[in-house]
Amino acid sequence: MKLLIKNGHVVDPANNLDGVSDILVQDSKIYKVSKNIEADADFTIDATGKLVLPGLVDMHVHLREPGREDKETIETATQAAFKGGVTSLLAMPNTQPPIDSAENVKLLRELIIHKTKANVFICATITKGREGRQLTDIAALKQEGALAISDDGDSVESSDLLLEALEIAKKVNVLVICHCEDKSLSKKGVVNLGFISTCLGLRGIPKEAEYKRVQRDIQLAEKLGTSIHITHVSCQESVELIACAKKKNIKVSADTCPHYFALTEDAVSAYNTNAKINPPFRTKEDVAAIKEGLKSGIIDAIASDHAPHTENEKEIEFEYAEFGTIGLETELALGIIELVGPGILNWSELVRKMALNPAKILGIDKGTLGEGKDADIIVVAPDKEWVVHKEDIVSKSKNSAFLGYKLKGVVEHSICAGEIVYKKQNEIYPHQRTGKVKQVAEDLRV
């Protein structure tokens, strides 16, 4: 099949493309990128006035399958991903059972093959059962297809055990992703420790719980001379530690999430459980540091940390509600409104953070529109506004921290391996709805 995308503004930092061009797709590959392509295509997309970008690569997604299909499934999550412009994603391993053996990697891989057209890559656990006691067979996990290992949701408490995991991972060339949380410091906290936690009478999580563990994990990577990836960075001190490590040429990379550069701890003021996440929302100063970290290159990537939960798990007392917010459908729009809009990043830099860099960190050949590469492409209306309404969410769970927020940037087409897997349908836009809509300038901007 031939697909022709005409007159779009193509942004591809891997090939220094940032201007109007056409893209011809043949079968599953990008055949030609040039101006004024004339071809007898089976389908043509007029992208005039639109952005044409590489499909986004989200390196931190909780699919919940197998085991918690009441929260999310591979099918529903990847449909949500396509709506948000994500064509490649890394599935985190805290499923039921956890992805802690070659057999479980194979099980998940077979589910993926039968249930989605998205590029879903697998992250397995560092320790058996994510219990922090015994290492998994990392070499066998890699051989069966795992790209990375992580005990996400938990940090490996034993420095010796993590050091051993890093050593094996270096030998077999698998990425180690660290959830940095010292639970002896976070204990049973539920929000950021500070003024808001005091006002609400909720137990706080000090920033030290994150950055002290970031410091330890970087030191271990330095000791071995191996690479390490720090995920969902949320506070200023963590950014500073990563900056120092990079100056010393320690092999560390890092990602943050849109909610950490879009919202502060004020989001939980009304006991909004959709804003209960881990690590928690921080202060305005932390948000500013995250944005500066993205601008300077200290933070390499943006990931959603898409964490779906049922209503029964969220619509309860704050202390008992589960941590997490969904994010696949809103991450690009938040990047547009919070980073591109204010001039913190340009379009090429945003694509680098959300597609090219995550692909490089994971070691996959994605995030580019180069000729001969996989035809994973999105067409985006960058100025089109929309509102996050619960009834419009594709994800099986609806626990978005951004319900009611007005965002900007709509994915009109998602193409994966040369096939149109998502096309924007006509729907009711904000000016056609009734009811109050929160204004970004007042409620989202920090």
Secondary structure as GFF3:
##gff-version 3
##sequence-region A 1 446
A	DSSP	beta_strand	2	12	.	.	.	ID=ss1
A	DSSP	three_ten_helix	13	15	.	.	.	ID=ss2
A	DSSP	beta_strand	17	26	.	.	.	ID=ss3
A	DSSP	beta_strand	29	34	.	.	.	ID=ss4
A	DSSP	beta_strand	43	46	.	.	.	ID=ss5
A	DSSP	beta_strand	51	54	.	.	.	ID=ss6
A	DSSP	beta_strand	56	61	.	.	.	ID=ss7
A	DSSP	alpha_helix	74	84	.	.	.	ID=ss8
A	DSSP	beta_strand	86	91	.	.	.	ID=ss9
A	DSSP	alpha_helix	102	115	.	.	.	ID=ss10
A	DSSP	beta_strand	119	124	.	.	.	ID=ss11
A	DSSP	three_ten_helix	128	130	.	.	.	ID=ss12
A	DSSP	alpha_helix	138	144	.	.	.	ID=ss13
A	DSSP	beta_strand	146	149	.	.	.	ID=ss14
A	DSSP	alpha_helix	159	172	.	.	.	ID=ss15
A	DSSP	beta_strand	175	178	.	.	.	ID=ss16
A	DSSP	alpha_helix	183	186	.	.	.	ID=ss17
A	DSSP	beta_strand	191	192	.	.	.	ID=ss18
A	DSSP	alpha_helix	195	200	.	.	.	ID=ss19
A	DSSP	beta_strand	204	205	.	.	.	ID=ss20
A	DSSP	alpha_helix	208	224	.	.	.	ID=ss21
A	DSSP	beta_strand	228	230	.	.	.	ID=ss22
A	DSSP	alpha_helix	236	247	.	.	.	ID=ss23
A	DSSP	beta_strand	252	256	.	.	.	ID=ss24
A	DSSP	alpha_helix	258	262	.	.	.	ID=ss25
A	DSSP	three_ten_helix	265	268	.	.	.	ID=ss26
A	DSSP	three_ten_helix	273	275	.	.	.	ID=ss27
A	DSSP	alpha_helix	284	296	.	.	.	ID=ss28
A	DSSP	beta_strand	301	302	.	.	.	ID=ss29
A	DSSP	alpha_helix	311	314	.	.	.	ID=ss30
A	DSSP	three_ten_helix	318	320	.	.	.	ID=ss31
A	DSSP	alpha_helix	331	335	.	.	.	ID=ss32
A	DSSP	pi_helix	336	340	.	.	.	ID=ss33
A	DSSP	alpha_helix	347	351	.	.	.	ID=ss34
A	DSSP	pi_helix	352	356	.	.	.	ID=ss35
A	DSSP	alpha_helix	357	362	.	.	.	ID=ss36
A	DSSP	beta_strand	377	387	.	.	.	ID=ss37
A	DSSP	three_ten_helix	390	392	.	.	.	ID=ss38
A	DSSP	beta_strand	406	416	.	.	.	ID=ss39
A	DSSP	beta_strand	419	423	.	.	.	ID=ss40
A	DSSP	three_ten_helix	430	432	.	.	.	ID=ss41
A	DSSP	alpha_helix	440	443	.	.	.	ID=ss42
###
